[in-house]
Amino acid sequence: MKLGLDAGAPSLDLAVELSVPGVPISADQLVAQGVDKTLSPLRARNLQVCQIGAFGYNPLSTDQAAQAVQSAMLDKAIPLAAETGCPYIVIGPGNYHPSGFDAPHQRNFSDAALDTMARALESPLKRAEKYGICLSIEAYLKGVINSPQRFIDLWRKLHTDALRCNVDPSSLYSFRELVDSRAMVEQVCALLTGHYGLVHIKDIALNDGFHLHAGFAPLGQGPTDWVQMLRLVAPHVPGDSWVIIEHCLTPQQARADVAFLRTAATRADVTLG
């Protein structure tokens, strides 16, 4: 499995230092700057694109003016993505709240929301099919696509392999999983078989407090058993996919997280390239 790293601005230099072959780019940058200018810093370091983020694209947002801009951007990004060597454009789960990820909306959890999401994705998915690109949804607890089954229900409405889902169980953790995530990890990895996009690696840890307080944490400080996770995904990850360590808040954390995951991969008898 190919390893990617998202550690913010230092990602490229850290990837070189740590012999990680892939780093992300943004769809906005790709459209604004073009392929050659966007990829020039990567090519100079012999790095590859592991994902193209289009997280601002949220077709259910109530901010229709902003989403018109994002839809036009995605339309332009899809053919450019084909030139980068990375077939994965990552989009959010759909959210009637304009924040996209920061807050939920009660309409997100309705059947109507799933129908609206399907209609909104019909056109970009047809364009993605034309260029050999996948739109890979980041399923998330607060959004419309908030479980593996919810993604499968969406896929059945659209029935195209251009629609994928990231394997990222920690984005779906509720209180129970923040204590013991093993069942959730197994469920996510199993139910999404045949629909894998990218594999995202990050830890979410429960903090002390009267009510629910949780946030990003270095790998190994949350409830996820990464040996279990790697063993479960390894047989099903497509050859063009990436396993991406994300949300590293400092270079020190990036170094520690890469070392931690490589150790877990050795224990899982999985090769991370």
Contacts in CASP RR format, 6 or more apart in sequence:
PFRMAT RR
TARGET T0000
AUTHOR 0000-0000-0000
METHOD contacts of the structure
MODEL  1
MKLGLDAGAPSLDLAVELSVPGVPISADQLVAQGVDKTLSPLRARNLQVC
QIGAFGYNPLSTDQAAQAVQSAMLDKAIPLAAETGCPYIVIGPGNYHPSG
FDAPHQRNFSDAALDTMARALESPLKRAEKYGICLSIEAYLKGVINSPQR
FIDLWRKLHTDALRCNVDPSSLYSFRELVDSRAMVEQVCALLTGHYGLVH
IKDIALNDGFHLHAGFAPLGQGPTDWVQMLRLVAPHVPGDSWVIIEHCLT
PQQARADVAFLRTAATRADVTLG
1 199 0 8 1.000
1 233 0 8 1.000
1 234 0 8 1.000
1 237 0 8 1.000
1 241 0 8 1.000
1 242 0 8 1.000
1 243 0 8 1.000
1 270 0 8 1.000
1 271 0 8 1.000
1 272 0 8 1.000
1 273 0 8 1.000
2 21 0 8 1.000
2 22 0 8 1.000
2 48 0 8 1.000
2 50 0 8 1.000
2 239 0 8 1.000
2 241 0 8 1.000
2 242 0 8 1.000
2 243 0 8 1.000
2 272 0 8 1.000
2 273 0 8 1.000
3 20 0 8 1.000
3 21 0 8 1.000
3 22 0 8 1.000
3 242 0 8 1.000
3 243 0 8 1.000
3 244 0 8 1.000
3 245 0 8 1.000
3 258 0 8 1.000
3 261 0 8 1.000
3 272 0 8 1.000
3 273 0 8 1.000
4 15 0 8 1.000
4 20 0 8 1.000
4 21 0 8 1.000
4 22 0 8 1.000
4 23 0 8 1.000
4 24 0 8 1.000
4 50 0 8 1.000
4 242 0 8 1.000
4 243 0 8 1.000
4 244 0 8 1.000
4 245 0 8 1.000
5 11 0 8 1.000
5 14 0 8 1.000
5 15 0 8 1.000
5 18 0 8 1.000
5 20 0 8 1.000
5 22 0 8 1.000
5 23 0 8 1.000
5 50 0 8 1.000
5 244 0 8 1.000
5 245 0 8 1.000
5 248 0 8 1.000
5 254 0 8 1.000
5 258 0 8 1.000
6 23 0 8 1.000
6 24 0 8 1.000
6 244 0 8 1.000
6 245 0 8 1.000
6 246 0 8 1.000
6 247 0 8 1.000
6 248 0 8 1.000
7 14 0 8 1.000
7 245 0 8 1.000
7 248 0 8 1.000
7 251 0 8 1.000
7 253 0 8 1.000
7 254 0 8 1.000
8 248 0 8 1.000
10 251 0 8 1.000
10 254 0 8 1.000
11 23 0 8 1.000
11 24 0 8 1.000
11 254 0 8 1.000
12 23 0 8 1.000
12 41 0 8 1.000
12 42 0 8 1.000
12 45 0 8 1.000
12 47 0 8 1.000
13 45 0 8 1.000
14 20 0 8 1.000
14 251 0 8 1.000
14 254 0 8 1.000
14 255 0 8 1.000
15 21 0 8 1.000
15 22 0 8 1.000
15 23 0 8 1.000
15 45 0 8 1.000
15 47 0 8 1.000
16 45 0 8 1.000
16 46 0 8 1.000
16 47 0 8 1.000
17 255 0 8 1.000
18 254 0 8 1.000
18 255 0 8 1.000
18 258 0 8 1.000
20 245 0 8 1.000
20 258 0 8 1.000
21 47 0 8 1.000
21 48 0 8 1.000
21 50 0 8 1.000
21 273 0 8 1.000
22 47 0 8 1.000
22 48 0 8 1.000
22 49 0 8 1.000
22 50 0 8 1.000
22 242 0 8 1.000
23 42 0 8 1.000
23 47 0 8 1.000
23 48 0 8 1.000
23 49 0 8 1.000
23 50 0 8 1.000
24 49 0 8 1.000
24 50 0 8 1.000
24 51 0 8 1.000
24 52 0 8 1.000
24 53 0 8 1.000
24 244 0 8 1.000
25 38 0 8 1.000
25 39 0 8 1.000
25 42 0 8 1.000
25 49 0 8 1.000
25 51 0 8 1.000
25 52 0 8 1.000
25 53 0 8 1.000
25 84 0 8 1.000
26 52 0 8 1.000
26 53 0 8 1.000
26 54 0 8 1.000
27 52 0 8 1.000
27 53 0 8 1.000
27 54 0 8 1.000
27 57 0 8 1.000
27 73 0 8 1.000
27 74 0 8 1.000
27 77 0 8 1.000
27 81 0 8 1.000
27 89 0 8 1.000
28 54 0 8 1.000
28 73 0 8 1.000
29 38 0 8 1.000
30 38 0 8 1.000
30 52 0 8 1.000
30 77 0 8 1.000
30 80 0 8 1.000
30 81 0 8 1.000
30 84 0 8 1.000
31 73 0 8 1.000
31 76 0 8 1.000
31 77 0 8 1.000
31 80 0 8 1.000
34 80 0 8 1.000
35 80 0 8 1.000
35 83 0 8 1.000
35 84 0 8 1.000
38 84 0 8 1.000
39 49 0 8 1.000
39 84 0 8 1.000
42 48 0 8 1.000
42 49 0 8 1.000
48 85 0 8 1.000
48 86 0 8 1.000
49 84 0 8 1.000
49 85 0 8 1.000
49 86 0 8 1.000
50 86 0 8 1.000
50 88 0 8 1.000
50 198 0 8 1.000
50 242 0 8 1.000
50 244 0 8 1.000
51 86 0 8 1.000
51 88 0 8 1.000
51 89 0 8 1.000
51 90 0 8 1.000
51 136 0 8 1.000
51 198 0 8 1.000
51 242 0 8 1.000
51 244 0 8 1.000
52 77 0 8 1.000
52 81 0 8 1.000
52 84 0 8 1.000
52 86 0 8 1.000
52 88 0 8 1.000
52 89 0 8 1.000
52 90 0 8 1.000
53 89 0 8 1.000
53 90 0 8 1.000
53 91 0 8 1.000
54 70 0 8 1.000
54 73 0 8 1.000
54 74 0 8 1.000
54 77 0 8 1.000
54 89 0 8 1.000
54 90 0 8 1.000
54 91 0 8 1.000
55 90 0 8 1.000
55 91 0 8 1.000
55 92 0 8 1.000
55 100 0 8 1.000
55 101 0 8 1.000
55 138 0 8 1.000
56 70 0 8 1.000
56 91 0 8 1.000
56 92 0 8 1.000
56 100 0 8 1.000
57 67 0 8 1.000
57 70 0 8 1.000
57 71 0 8 1.000
57 73 0 8 1.000
57 74 0 8 1.000
57 91 0 8 1.000
57 92 0 8 1.000
58 67 0 8 1.000
58 70 0 8 1.000
58 91 0 8 1.000
58 92 0 8 1.000
58 94 0 8 1.000
58 95 0 8 1.000
58 98 0 8 1.000
58 100 0 8 1.000
59 67 0 8 1.000
59 71 0 8 1.000
59 94 0 8 1.000
59 116 0 8 1.000
59 117 0 8 1.000
59 120 0 8 1.000
59 121 0 8 1.000
60 94 0 8 1.000
60 95 0 8 1.000
60 96 0 8 1.000
60 108 0 8 1.000
60 113 0 8 1.000
60 116 0 8 1.000
60 117 0 8 1.000
60 120 0 8 1.000
60 144 0 8 1.000
61 67 0 8 1.000
61 94 0 8 1.000
61 95 0 8 1.000
61 96 0 8 1.000
61 97 0 8 1.000
61 98 0 8 1.000
61 100 0 8 1.000
62 96 0 8 1.000
62 97 0 8 1.000
62 98 0 8 1.000
63 98 0 8 1.000
66 98 0 8 1.000
71 124 0 8 1.000
74 89 0 8 1.000
74 91 0 8 1.000
74 124 0 8 1.000
75 124 0 8 1.000
75 127 0 8 1.000
77 89 0 8 1.000
78 89 0 8 1.000
78 124 0 8 1.000
78 127 0 8 1.000
78 128 0 8 1.000
78 131 0 8 1.000
78 133 0 8 1.000
79 127 0 8 1.000
79 131 0 8 1.000
81 87 0 8 1.000
81 89 0 8 1.000
81 131 0 8 1.000
81 133 0 8 1.000
82 131 0 8 1.000
82 132 0 8 1.000
82 133 0 8 1.000
87 132 0 8 1.000
87 133 0 8 1.000
87 134 0 8 1.000
87 240 0 8 1.000
88 133 0 8 1.000
88 134 0 8 1.000
88 136 0 8 1.000
88 164 0 8 1.000
88 197 0 8 1.000
88 198 0 8 1.000
88 240 0 8 1.000
88 241 0 8 1.000
88 242 0 8 1.000
89 128 0 8 1.000
89 133 0 8 1.000
89 134 0 8 1.000
89 135 0 8 1.000
89 136 0 8 1.000
90 136 0 8 1.000
90 137 0 8 1.000
90 138 0 8 1.000
90 166 0 8 1.000
90 198 0 8 1.000
91 135 0 8 1.000
91 136 0 8 1.000
91 137 0 8 1.000
91 138 0 8 1.000
92 100 0 8 1.000
92 101 0 8 1.000
92 137 0 8 1.000
92 138 0 8 1.000
92 140 0 8 1.000
92 145 0 8 1.000
93 137 0 8 1.000
93 138 0 8 1.000
93 139 0 8 1.000
93 140 0 8 1.000
93 142 0 8 1.000
93 143 0 8 1.000
93 144 0 8 1.000
93 145 0 8 1.000
93 146 0 8 1.000
94 100 0 8 1.000
94 108 0 8 1.000
94 113 0 8 1.000
94 117 0 8 1.000
94 143 0 8 1.000
94 144 0 8 1.000
94 145 0 8 1.000
95 101 0 8 1.000
95 103 0 8 1.000
95 104 0 8 1.000
95 105 0 8 1.000
95 108 0 8 1.000
95 142 0 8 1.000
95 143 0 8 1.000
95 144 0 8 1.000
96 105 0 8 1.000
96 107 0 8 1.000
96 108 0 8 1.000
96 113 0 8 1.000
97 103 0 8 1.000
97 104 0 8 1.000
97 105 0 8 1.000
97 108 0 8 1.000
97 142 0 8 1.000
100 143 0 8 1.000
101 140 0 8 1.000
101 142 0 8 1.000
103 142 0 8 1.000
104 142 0 8 1.000
104 143 0 8 1.000
105 143 0 8 1.000
107 113 0 8 1.000
108 142 0 8 1.000
108 143 0 8 1.000
108 144 0 8 1.000
108 146 0 8 1.000
109 144 0 8 1.000
109 146 0 8 1.000
113 144 0 8 1.000
114 144 0 8 1.000
114 150 0 8 1.000
114 153 0 8 1.000
114 154 0 8 1.000
114 157 0 8 1.000
115 157 0 8 1.000
117 144 0 8 1.000
117 145 0 8 1.000
117 154 0 8 1.000
118 154 0 8 1.000
118 157 0 8 1.000
118 158 0 8 1.000
121 135 0 8 1.000
121 154 0 8 1.000
121 158 0 8 1.000
121 163 0 8 1.000
122 158 0 8 1.000
124 135 0 8 1.000
125 135 0 8 1.000
125 158 0 8 1.000
125 160 0 8 1.000
125 162 0 8 1.000
125 163 0 8 1.000
127 133 0 8 1.000
128 134 0 8 1.000
128 135 0 8 1.000
128 162 0 8 1.000
129 160 0 8 1.000
129 162 0 8 1.000
132 162 0 8 1.000
133 162 0 8 1.000
134 161 0 8 1.000
134 162 0 8 1.000
134 163 0 8 1.000
134 164 0 8 1.000
134 197 0 8 1.000
135 162 0 8 1.000
135 163 0 8 1.000
135 164 0 8 1.000
136 164 0 8 1.000
136 165 0 8 1.000
136 166 0 8 1.000
136 197 0 8 1.000
136 198 0 8 1.000
137 145 0 8 1.000
137 151 0 8 1.000
137 154 0 8 1.000
137 163 0 8 1.000
137 164 0 8 1.000
137 165 0 8 1.000
137 166 0 8 1.000
138 166 0 8 1.000
138 168 0 8 1.000
138 171 0 8 1.000
138 200 0 8 1.000
139 145 0 8 1.000
139 146 0 8 1.000
139 147 0 8 1.000
139 148 0 8 1.000
139 150 0 8 1.000
139 151 0 8 1.000
139 165 0 8 1.000
139 166 0 8 1.000
139 168 0 8 1.000
139 171 0 8 1.000
139 172 0 8 1.000
140 146 0 8 1.000
140 171 0 8 1.000
140 172 0 8 1.000
141 171 0 8 1.000
141 172 0 8 1.000
141 173 0 8 1.000
141 174 0 8 1.000
144 150 0 8 1.000
145 151 0 8 1.000
145 154 0 8 1.000
145 165 0 8 1.000
146 172 0 8 1.000
147 172 0 8 1.000
148 165 0 8 1.000
148 187 0 8 1.000
148 188 0 8 1.000
148 191 0 8 1.000
148 192 0 8 1.000
149 191 0 8 1.000
151 165 0 8 1.000
151 192 0 8 1.000
151 195 0 8 1.000
152 191 0 8 1.000
152 192 0 8 1.000
152 195 0 8 1.000
154 163 0 8 1.000
155 163 0 8 1.000
155 165 0 8 1.000
155 195 0 8 1.000
163 195 0 8 1.000
164 195 0 8 1.000
164 196 0 8 1.000
164 197 0 8 1.000
164 198 0 8 1.000
165 192 0 8 1.000
165 195 0 8 1.000
165 196 0 8 1.000
165 197 0 8 1.000
166 197 0 8 1.000
166 198 0 8 1.000
166 199 0 8 1.000
166 200 0 8 1.000
167 188 0 8 1.000
167 189 0 8 1.000
167 192 0 8 1.000
167 196 0 8 1.000
167 197 0 8 1.000
167 198 0 8 1.000
167 199 0 8 1.000
167 200 0 8 1.000
167 233 0 8 1.000
167 237 0 8 1.000
168 188 0 8 1.000
168 199 0 8 1.000
168 200 0 8 1.000
168 202 0 8 1.000
169 177 0 8 1.000
169 181 0 8 1.000
169 184 0 8 1.000
169 185 0 8 1.000
169 188 0 8 1.000
169 189 0 8 1.000
169 224 0 8 1.000
169 229 0 8 1.000
170 181 0 8 1.000
170 200 0 8 1.000
170 202 0 8 1.000
170 203 0 8 1.000
170 204 0 8 1.000
170 224 0 8 1.000
171 200 0 8 1.000
171 204 0 8 1.000
172 184 0 8 1.000
172 188 0 8 1.000
173 181 0 8 1.000
173 184 0 8 1.000
173 204 0 8 1.000
173 214 0 8 1.000
173 223 0 8 1.000
175 206 0 8 1.000
175 212 0 8 1.000
176 184 0 8 1.000
177 183 0 8 1.000
177 184 0 8 1.000
177 223 0 8 1.000
178 204 0 8 1.000
178 205 0 8 1.000
178 206 0 8 1.000
178 212 0 8 1.000
178 214 0 8 1.000
178 222 0 8 1.000
178 223 0 8 1.000
179 206 0 8 1.000
179 223 0 8 1.000
180 223 0 8 1.000
181 223 0 8 1.000
181 224 0 8 1.000
181 225 0 8 1.000
182 225 0 8 1.000
182 228 0 8 1.000
185 224 0 8 1.000
185 225 0 8 1.000
185 228 0 8 1.000
185 229 0 8 1.000
185 232 0 8 1.000
186 228 0 8 1.000
186 232 0 8 1.000
189 229 0 8 1.000
189 232 0 8 1.000
189 233 0 8 1.000
189 236 0 8 1.000
190 232 0 8 1.000
193 236 0 8 1.000
194 236 0 8 1.000
196 233 0 8 1.000
196 236 0 8 1.000
196 237 0 8 1.000
196 238 0 8 1.000
196 241 0 8 1.000
197 238 0 8 1.000
197 241 0 8 1.000
198 241 0 8 1.000
198 242 0 8 1.000
198 243 0 8 1.000
198 244 0 8 1.000
199 233 0 8 1.000
199 237 0 8 1.000
199 241 0 8 1.000
199 242 0 8 1.000
199 243 0 8 1.000
199 244 0 8 1.000
200 244 0 8 1.000
200 246 0 8 1.000
201 219 0 8 1.000
201 226 0 8 1.000
201 229 0 8 1.000
201 243 0 8 1.000
201 244 0 8 1.000
201 245 0 8 1.000
201 246 0 8 1.000
201 257 0 8 1.000
201 261 0 8 1.000
202 216 0 8 1.000
202 219 0 8 1.000
202 245 0 8 1.000
202 246 0 8 1.000
202 247 0 8 1.000
203 216 0 8 1.000
203 217 0 8 1.000
203 218 0 8 1.000
203 219 0 8 1.000
203 220 0 8 1.000
203 221 0 8 1.000
203 222 0 8 1.000
203 224 0 8 1.000
204 214 0 8 1.000
204 215 0 8 1.000
204 216 0 8 1.000
204 217 0 8 1.000
204 222 0 8 1.000
205 214 0 8 1.000
205 215 0 8 1.000
205 216 0 8 1.000
205 217 0 8 1.000
205 221 0 8 1.000
205 222 0 8 1.000
205 223 0 8 1.000
206 212 0 8 1.000
206 213 0 8 1.000
206 214 0 8 1.000
206 222 0 8 1.000
206 223 0 8 1.000
207 213 0 8 1.000
207 214 0 8 1.000
207 215 0 8 1.000
216 247 0 8 1.000
216 249 0 8 1.000
218 253 0 8 1.000
218 256 0 8 1.000
218 257 0 8 1.000
218 260 0 8 1.000
219 226 0 8 1.000
219 245 0 8 1.000
219 256 0 8 1.000
219 257 0 8 1.000
219 260 0 8 1.000
219 261 0 8 1.000
220 226 0 8 1.000
220 260 0 8 1.000
226 260 0 8 1.000
226 261 0 8 1.000
226 264 0 8 1.000
226 268 0 8 1.000
227 264 0 8 1.000
227 267 0 8 1.000
227 268 0 8 1.000
228 268 0 8 1.000
230 243 0 8 1.000
230 261 0 8 1.000
230 264 0 8 1.000
230 265 0 8 1.000
230 268 0 8 1.000
230 270 0 8 1.000
231 268 0 8 1.000
231 269 0 8 1.000
231 270 0 8 1.000
233 243 0 8 1.000
234 268 0 8 1.000
234 270 0 8 1.000
237 243 0 8 1.000
243 261 0 8 1.000
243 272 0 8 1.000
245 254 0 8 1.000
245 257 0 8 1.000
245 258 0 8 1.000
245 261 0 8 1.000
248 254 0 8 1.000
248 257 0 8 1.000
261 272 0 8 1.000
262 272 0 8 1.000
265 271 0 8 1.000
265 272 0 8 1.000
END
